[in-house]
Every structure is written in structure tokens, then in C-alpha cells.
Amino acid sequence: MTDPNEADLLLRALWKRVDAGYTGDTEALLDPSAPAEADRLLQVSTTHEGASPVEAVHAVAVLRALRFLSGGDQEERLMALRLLTEVRLVEPELATQDMFAAIGAGPDDGLALLGADLLGRARTDPDPDVLQRAVSLLEEAVNVTPEESDHLAARLSNLGLAYRMRAERRGTDEFDQAVSAGERAVSACPPDSLDRVGCLANLADSLHARFERSSDLTDLERAVSAHATAVEAASSEHPLRGTALGKLGAALTARFVIGEHPDDIAAAVELCAQAAASVTPDDPFYAQHHTNLGMAHAVRATLANAQGDIESAVVACRKAVAATVPGDPSAVIRWQNLAAALHDRYELLGARDDLTGAAAAARQAVGCQEELVGDPWALAVLLSNASAVLRVRGDAEEDEEDLELAVDTARRAMELSGPGHPGLVDRAHNYATALLSRFDQRRRAQGDTGTADLDTAVCVLRGALGGAAVEGTRPTRHLGSLSTLGLILLRRFEHDGRTADLDDAIRICGEAVTSLPSRHPGLAGAALNLGSALRADTSEDSSGDRAVKAWQSGASATASPVALRLACARQWAEQEAERGSWESAVPGYAEASALLPLVAWHGLERSDQEYGLTRQATVARDAAAAALAARNTEHAFRSLEQGRAVLWNQHLRLHDDMDLLNIVAPGLAEGLQRVRAALDDVNFATVSMLRRV
């Protein structure tokens, strides 16, 4: 705040020091109290709008320059350069070329320094004016920098980064400018320059960002190539090596999502892990490296349904969110990534806390959507991902509010996605499943409400899938959406009996099942849908047998979530029971019973174990009934005992004799004993709490 009297006194004192310095009195210049007086002058003379009088800035700039020339450190020089540049932008005659030359710089150096300062600030400051001024300063710096300057490449690279950030945040059409500036930077950068790694990485980021908006695969391939070249150029001691590794990993993750080459995602996880390990929590790139690592693990988990990958994804995404500073525009992306990782872990392992946490993170991300209004692409990603999480929770908890928000966010994501967008099928799938869930929820609550939601879902999915590929050549990532389309057609057939819908459902679900790899996590869900469609077909005697065969394949799909495998096993058994084929029903129920321990595996809280088993409460009873009908009394008793003692058997296995293990591997035995004790403590605490209640 301006204080005229104090500001005038400080300004006079400052010029007195400067005059003393001109006469050779370095003691007055280097007095430790001088910087504090200079800072105080700027503080008290600054207006409410943040502007400082040019005479005050000029005085401080001259003081800092003279302190540097009298033996001060580089920080004095950089401060003088910043302030002289600010003065020159307002009154050029007060900051002459000779004054810059005296501290070994030129006006272009000052412009580049101020622009870089503001660009760094803009990374975590959403104020558009900050980024706008950074762009203006960097443009001017590039324009006045000689072509032969060693600094031109770095300045062009920063300008390209600024263009890209502005395009992403404000929706401007500047990706071409960002790429062009990046290409000029790489061309101007000598092969042995330390700046080459940063120039290559910035160019690659701009190419990747342009690919995400234009869907031009050439840009993605060029981005991967540029990132790989950056990694090659970064020695083990290079300050940007970790950044180069992480960015290459993120680009390979994106390429895997498109092309589904397993080598890409394996390399992505390794590279992102190296990048994350190279930084400490106080590093400015810590959050971004862990975001990249979390997404690489999460994507690989969809390939193999690997528990280790999804656990690592959640841990990395939590670290990224925790390290995000307030106001960082990247916060919304990190919240949505955490929501997606928790959602995927819930789907795999069944912990309801994960679903609650995923929905909370999704709502947190949706609450920040105003920050992405200028970037339709990023906003569409946010809305689509949030929809998927909210829809699952809405289904699980019968939460009408979650389902309505899921439908709305998915619809808006679709509206923001143009034809040919690489994520169009996935977003159509999210919208269609949200509509299906709302249809089912309303039907349960209100009875017959018509098929408007189903009609829209069919139209949306058919439109997205229609031109994607001819039958048999669809990308694997689209097959889940294809199976969902079959399920929606089946639901519409069940509602109003359109036989064409049933025929299409059988054909479409059949294509999904036969096209999915045997180890794909989506196989059980697709098989469940195919079996349901075939069971509804009463026109052919063989449909029932084909349905059972489909469910059998789903029940044995070990890479799929347990809940879907168990559903397939139950459908198989119930179909055979309905037909009176008790001998064939018994193996189906046996398969379902064998999966019960996985529903309540040790990694879940006791309440989640009990909840999961409660949802399958009739399995043991039905298995026993089928065995009795098949005149297999022994199997009936075994089925009842197996269903009754799932948790008890787990408890007993924790106390198996370890004498042999103590002999063979005493260290491992000691570790196992500690785990047993911890699990006992958890179970005892849970039981005690239940008793008190």
C-alpha cells in the first residue's frame, strides 16, 4: 500500500547509497540493510492494483546493478535485469542499452527472463492475465533475439510452451503455433546443448496435445519419437532426465490406449516409475511424475486385471493429489485420475470404501470444471470419467442423484466430442451405460417408464461404433462397448418384444465374446451378456445350450472381476436347473461356490467381506438343492458347509502349521507370523466392535 512519506524517505536514502557507490564507496552499496530498504520501498510504493512507480523500480534496479558490479552474487544481477526490463517497458530512456551491457546482458535477456518467470508462475496460477503477459514478453524476446544467439532455442521452446498452455486453458487455436515454435527451437538447438532435452520435450508435448484435439496419429508418433530422442540426449546427470523419462512414459501410455501394443504399456510403467523415483516430494515435478505413473499402472491393469498394478495406481494418484499446491490448474486432472483408479480398484476387489472415495474424488473434479471451460477437450475427459464413476456408485447404492449426475455429465462429454474423436466410443459407452442404469432404476422405482433412455442409448452407441470398423476388425478397446450395445438391445427386447433387437443382441454380443482375448478382463462381462441374450431366444432349441456354453466361458475367465465370473457361474447353474438338468447344474453351482472365498478375500475389511457374501447368500443353498436333486447327498452337505464357513476357513488357514516353513525359510516364516498377528488384530477389533453395538 502506498505511503508517500515513507516511500519518499526510502527513495532518497536509496539514491544516496547509489551516489556513494558512483564515488567508489562500495561499503554503502553492500551494506546488508540495503536490500531490505529496497524491498521496503517497493512494498510501500505499490498501489492496490499492484503497480509500482517507475522511479522507485528504477532506483532499486540501479542499486542492484551496482551491488552486482561491486562484488554481489548472480542473484543481484538477475534482480537488476528483471527490474531494468520492467523500467524499459515503461520508460525506455531510463534503462538504456549501456545499462544492460554493464551487467553483461541485453534487453532481449531481460524480456526472456521476465517471460520465463511468468510462465513458471502460470503453471500454478489460473489467472489468464499471467499467462497472457508471459506470451507477450516471450514473443517480444524471440523477435529481438539474434538468429545466431545461443539463447534463441530456449526462448522459442518457452514460447511454444506458452502457446500450448494458452490453447489448452482458453480453447484458442494455437497448437499449430506451439508446434511451429517447438520445431524452430529444436532446429536452432545445437546437438550438445543442455537445452536440447527441454526443447525436444516441449515440442513433443505440443504434438501430443495437438493429437488429443485432432486425432491425427502422425502427431502422436512424432511425439513419441521426440520424447525418445530427449531421453537419449539426457545423460544420467541431466537435470531434466526424470522429466524426459516421465513424458515418454505418458506418451507410450497414450499410444497403448490407441494401438494396444503390450510392449508400449510395459515400457511406459518402467519409464514412469524411474521418473517418479528420481524426485522428492518437494520437487515441482513430483505430482506430475506420480500422475503419469498412476495412469500407466491403471491402464496396464485393464490389460491384465493385475491387482499389483491397480494398487500401485491408487498409491501414485494419491501422492499426486497430495503434492498438488492450491490453485494448480492440474488439480482437476489429478482428482479425476484418482477417482478413476479408485473406481477400477473397486471393480477388481470390491471394497466399498474405494467406491465412496472414487465418487467423492469425481465430485471434487466436477466441482473444478469451471477451470476447464476454455478447454473443451479437457472438460470432456473430466465429464466422461466422472460419469463412469458416478454411474457405478449410483447402481451400487441405488442413488438417484448420482445416476442423474452421471447421465448429465456423460451427455455433456458427448456434446463436446466431435466426429472421429479417438475417445468418442468410450464416451458414448459411458453415456449409454448411464442411460441404461437410469432406465433400470426408474423401472424398479416407478414401473414402466417407456424406452426413451434405451432408445437414446442405442442410437448413441450405434452412431459411435458404426464407422469404427467392419465386423471382426474392431479395436479390442471397443469390444466392451459392443457388448454393452447388445445388452441394451436385449433390455429393449425384454420391454417391448422387438425380435430384431434380440437378433441384433445375440449377433453383437457373440462378436464381442469371440473377438476378446482369453485373458481380457472384459471377457466375463461379455459372456454374461451373450448368455442372457441367448437364454431369451426361444425360437431355437439350441439357444439354451449355447447360453450355458457362454456362461461357462465367462466363469472360467480368470482375468475378469470375480463378481462377473460368479454371475456367469450362477446363470449357468440356474439355466440347467430350470431345464431339470440337475447333473449339469451341480458343476455350475460348484464353480460359483469355489469363487465365494475370492468375494471375501483377506484384503477386504470385514464389513466388505460380509457384504459381498450376503449378496451371494443363496449360492450354497441352491448348490445343495441341485446336488440333492441329482441324488448326490455328500456333495449337498459339502456345498452347505463350504458356503457357511467361508470366513471361518480363512481364519483357520491363517493358523496352519509353519514348522516346515520355519526350517526352509525362517525369515519368511517370521514375516508371515507378523501378517497373521495383524490380521488377527483387525478381525478381533471388528468382532469386538460388532459385539459392543
Sequence and secondary structure as in RCSB ss.txt:
>XXXX:A:sequence
MTDPNEADLLLRALWKRVDAGYTGDTEALLDPSAPAEADRLLQVSTTHEGASPVEAVHAVAVLRALRFLSGGDQE
ERLMALRLLTEVRLVEPELATQDMFAAIGAGPDDGLALLGADLLGRARTDPDPDVLQRAVSLLEEAVNVTPEESD
HLAARLSNLGLAYRMRAERRGTDEFDQAVSAGERAVSACPPDSLDRVGCLANLADSLHARFERSSDLTDLERAVS
AHATAVEAASSEHPLRGTALGKLGAALTARFVIGEHPDDIAAAVELCAQAAASVTPDDPFYAQHHTNLGMAHAVR
ATLANAQGDIESAVVACRKAVAATVPGDPSAVIRWQNLAAALHDRYELLGARDDLTGAAAAARQAVGCQEELVGD
PWALAVLLSNASAVLRVRGDAEEDEEDLELAVDTARRAMELSGPGHPGLVDRAHNYATALLSRFDQRRRAQGDTG
TADLDTAVCVLRGALGGAAVEGTRPTRHLGSLSTLGLILLRRFEHDGRTADLDDAIRICGEAVTSLPSRHPGLAG
AALNLGSALRADTSEDSSGDRAVKAWQSGASATASPVALRLACARQWAEQEAERGSWESAVPGYAEASALLPLVA
WHGLERSDQEYGLTRQATVARDAAAAALAARNTEHAFRSLEQGRAVLWNQHLRLHDDMDLLNIVAPGLAEGLQRV
RAALDDVNFATVSMLRRV
>XXXX:A:secstr
   HHHHHHHHHHHHHHHHHHHTT HHHHH TTHHHHHHHHHHHH  TTS   HHHHHHHHHHHHHHHHTT  HH
HHHHHHHHHHHHHHH GGGS HHHHHHTT  HHHHHHHHHHHHHHHHTT   HHHHHHHHHHHHHHHHHS TT T
THHHHHHHHHHHHHHHHHHH  S HHHHHHHHHHHHHHS TT THHHHHHHHHHHHHHHHHHHH  HHHHHHHHH
HHHHHHHH  TT TTHHHHHHHHHHHHHHHHHHH  HHHHHHHHHHHHHHHHT  TTSTTHHHHHHHHHHHHHHH
HHHH  HHHHHHHHHHHHHHHHT  TT TTHHHHHHHHHHHHHHHHHHH  HHHHHHHHHHHHHHHHTGGGGTT 
HHHHHHHHHHHHHHHHHHHHHHT HHHHHHHHHHHHHHHHT  TT TTHHHHHHHHHHHHHHHHHHHHHHHS   
SHHHHHHHHHHHHHHHTT  TT   GGGHHHHHHHHHHHHHHHHHH  HHHHHHHHHHHHHHHHHS TT TTHHH
HHHHHHHHHHH  S TTHHHHHHHHHHHHHT TTS HHHHHHHHHHHHHHHHHTT HHHHHHHHHHHHHHHHHHT
 TTS HHHHHHHHHTTTHHHHHHHHHHHHTT HHHHHHHHHHHHTHHHHHHHHTT   HHHHHH HHHHHHHHHH
HHHHHHHHHHHHHHHHH 
